[in-house]
Amino acid sequence: MPGLTTIPGVTQVKVRACSARELLDQTMSLPQEAFQWHMLSNDPLYERYSDEQRREIIALAAGVGQKYADEVLALGGDLDDVLGHYDIAYDEQSKPLSADRVVFAQYVEPNAVTVFTDTLDKYQRYSECQDNEHDMSRDAVREVLIAHELFHYLEHRDERSIVTKNYKTTTHRAGPLRLRSRVAAMSEIAAMSFAKGWLGLDYSPNVYDVLLVRLYEPDAATMILDNIREVYQDNNPQAIKAV
């Protein structure tokens, strides 16, 4: 799962006031699609994609995430059973060795998944999340982090055939020449679709992209939330009215 890179000077930027409760409510009100558009907007070649290409990329990535979720659901068993089935070397550590970034979890090839518990310990004190109609407990977040990284393991296993590693779309044209490029953001979109499908969540697991950041940089979390809404509104002006 992507980590939070410290944003130098972020506290000098004027950011709207947003309480912990407001941030939670506003983030939870966003549909999965809003987060998918935001993840795609972070792709290095985003500006090169047409609207049609963007919608195709999101649909393909979300579809492959659900496909792999179905594969895992067919296995049955709980999370530990699934990790055992794939021979995942699961580990928990307090913090990563690197001190310049906050990392929530990581996958290391070929089969190692690590969750960093410092974030989970801080999250447990986010009282607004603990008293929620959804299960947003510490264990629920841990499962989302593991699911996200497990998808990257499955991607590595199937790297020669999986869409997220093999799909290319036209990004540059020069006369009759066409340059086709991979879409880096597909992997993250698919990983979150996988987590949502496998865990049966009735909300987007991407909410933690905002809520966990608040534990370290409240203003940065608000900025990310506003950016998600802005990107979604730019691409879906009708849909955002209901958010």
C-alpha positions in Angstrom: 0.0 0.0 0.0 1.4 3.4 -0.8 3.1 5.2 2.0 2.8 8.8 3.0 5.7 10.9 2.0 6.3 13.8 4.3 5.2 17.0 2.7 7.6 19.7 3.6 5.9 22.9 4.5 2.3 21.5 4.3 1.3 23.2 7.5 2.1 26.6 5.9 -0.5 26.0 3.2 -3.9 27.3 4.1 -6.2 24.4 4.5 -9.9 24.4 5.3 -10.8 23.5 8.9 -11.9 19.9 9.1 -12.5 18.0 12.3 -11.8 14.3 12.7 -15.5 13.6 12.5 -16.0 15.7 9.5 -13.1 14.1 7.7 -14.5 10.7 8.5 -18.0 11.5 7.4 -16.9 13.2 4.2 -14.5 10.5 3.2 -17.0 7.7 3.9 -19.6 9.5 1.7 -17.4 9.0 -1.4 -18.0 6.1 -3.7 -15.3 3.7 -4.8 -15.3 5.3 -8.2 -14.1 8.6 -6.8 -11.0 7.0 -5.3 -10.4 5.1 -8.6 -10.4 8.3 -10.5 -8.0 9.8 -7.9 -5.6 6.9 -8.2 -5.6 7.2 -11.9 -5.0 10.9 -11.7 -1.7 10.1 -10.0 -0.5 8.1 -13.0 2.5 9.7 -14.6 0.8 9.6 -18.0 -2.7 10.7 -16.8 -2.8 13.8 -19.0 -2.1 11.6 -22.0 -5.2 9.5 -21.6 -8.5 10.5 -23.3 -11.7 10.3 -21.3 -12.6 7.1 -23.0 -9.2 5.6 -22.2 -9.5 6.6 -18.6 -12.9 4.9 -18.2 -11.6 1.8 -19.9 -8.5 1.7 -17.6 -10.6 2.0 -14.5 -13.1 -0.6 -15.6 -10.4 -3.1 -16.5 -8.5 -2.6 -13.3 -11.5 -2.9 -11.1 -12.6 -6.0 -13.0 -9.3 -7.8 -12.6 -9.3 -7.0 -8.9 -12.8 -8.5 -8.5 -11.7 -11.5 -10.6 -8.8 -12.3 -8.2 -11.1 -11.7 -5.2 -13.4 -14.4 -6.5 -10.4 -16.7 -6.8 -9.5 -16.2 -3.2 -13.1 -16.4 -2.0 -13.5 -19.8 -3.8 -10.7 -21.1 -1.5 -12.8 -20.6 1.6 -11.2 -20.2 5.0 -10.2 -17.2 7.0 -7.3 -14.8 6.3 -4.7 -17.0 7.9 -5.8 -19.9 5.8 -5.5 -17.9 2.6 -2.0 -16.6 3.6 -1.1 -20.2 4.3 -2.5 -21.4 1.0 -0.3 -19.0 -1.0 2.7 -19.6 1.4 2.9 -16.0 2.3 5.6 -15.1 4.8 3.6 -12.7 6.9 5.3 -10.4 9.4 4.5 -7.4 11.6 7.0 -4.7 12.5 6.6 -1.5 14.4 8.1 0.8 11.7 10.0 0.4 8.4 13.7 1.0 8.6 13.5 4.1 6.4 12.6 7.1 8.5 11.6 9.6 5.8 8.3 8.0 4.9 5.4 6.6 6.7 4.6 3.2 5.3 1.5 1.3 6.3 2.4 -2.1 4.7 4.6 -3.6 2.0 5.0 -6.5 -0.3 8.5 -7.8 -1.1 8.9 -10.4 -3.9 8.5 -13.2 -4.0 6.1 -13.8 -1.1 6.7 -11.5 1.9 4.0 -9.2 3.3 4.7 -6.9 6.2 2.2 -4.7 8.1 3.7 -1.9 10.2 1.8 -1.7 13.5 2.8 1.8 14.5 0.1 3.1 12.2 -2.4 0.6 13.6 -1.6 1.6 17.1 -2.2 5.3 16.3 -5.3 4.4 14.4 -6.8 2.7 17.5 -6.9 6.1 19.1 -9.0 7.6 16.3 -12.1 7.3 18.4 -14.5 8.5 15.7 -13.6 5.4 13.6 -14.1 3.0 16.4 -17.6 4.1 17.0 -19.0 3.6 13.5 -21.8 1.7 11.9 -19.2 -0.2 9.8 -16.5 -2.4 11.2 -13.5 0.0 11.0 -11.6 -1.5 13.9 -7.9 -2.0 14.1 -8.3 -5.6 12.9 -10.4 -4.4 9.9 -7.7 -2.0 8.8 -5.1 -4.7 9.2 -7.1 -7.0 6.9 -7.3 -4.3 4.3 -3.6 -3.7 4.4 -2.9 -7.4 4.1 -5.4 -7.8 1.2 -3.9 -5.0 -0.7 -0.4 -6.5 -0.5 -1.7 -10.0 -1.2 -3.0 -8.7 -4.5 0.5 -7.5 -5.4 1.7 -11.1 -4.6 -0.9 -12.5 -7.0 0.2 -9.9 -9.6 3.8 -11.1 -9.3 2.7 -14.7 -9.6 0.8 -14.0 -12.8 2.9 -11.2 -14.2 3.0 -12.6 -17.7 -0.7 -12.7 -18.1 -2.4 -10.3 -15.6 -4.0 -7.2 -17.1 -2.4 -4.8 -14.7 1.1 -5.8 -15.9 0.4 -6.3 -19.6 -2.2 -3.7 -20.7 -0.9 -0.9 -22.9 -2.7 2.0 -24.3 -1.8 4.7 -26.9 -0.2 7.7 -25.2 1.7 9.4 -28.0 1.0 9.8 -31.7 3.3 11.1 -34.5 1.9 10.7 -37.9 1.3 7.0 -38.5 3.4 6.1 -35.4 1.7 5.1 -32.2 3.5 4.7 -28.8 1.7 2.4 -26.4 2.5 2.6 -22.7 1.7 0.6 -19.6 -0.6 2.2 -17.0 1.1 2.2 -13.6 -2.0 3.2 -11.7 -3.9 0.0 -12.8 -2.1 -2.0 -10.1 -3.3 0.2 -7.2 -6.9 0.4 -8.5 -7.0 -3.4 -8.9 -5.5 -4.0 -5.5 -8.2 -1.9 -3.8 -10.9 -3.6 -5.8 -9.5 -6.9 -4.8 -9.5 -5.9 -1.1 -13.1 -4.7 -1.3 -14.3 -7.8 -3.0 -12.4 -10.3 -1.0 -13.3 -8.8 2.4 -16.9 -8.0 1.4 -16.6 -4.4 2.5 -19.7 -2.2 2.0 -17.5 0.9 1.8 -14.4 1.7 -0.1 -11.1 0.5 1.5 -9.5 3.6 0.0 -11.0 5.6 2.9 -7.9 4.6 4.8 -5.8 6.4 2.2 -7.2 9.5 3.9 -7.9 8.4 7.4 -4.5 6.9 8.1 -2.8 10.0 6.8 -4.7 12.1 9.3 -2.8 10.3 12.1 0.4 12.0 10.9 -0.7 15.1 9.0 -4.3 16.3 9.5 -4.0 19.0 7.0 -2.5 16.7 4.4 -5.5 14.3 4.9 -7.9 17.2 4.2 -6.0 18.2 1.1 -6.1 14.6 -0.2 -9.8 14.4 0.5 -10.4 17.6 -1.4 -8.3 16.5 -4.2 -10.2 13.2 -4.6 -13.5 15.2 -4.7 -12.0 17.7 -7.2 -10.7 14.9 -9.6 -14.0 13.0 -9.4 -16.1 16.2 -10.0 -13.9 17.2 -13.0 -14.6 13.8 -14.6 -18.1 13.1 -13.4 -19.8 16.4 -12.8 -23.3 14.8 -12.4 -22.2 12.1 -10.0 -20.6 14.5 -7.5 -23.8 16.3 -6.8 -24.9 13.3 -4.7 -21.7 13.2 -2.7 
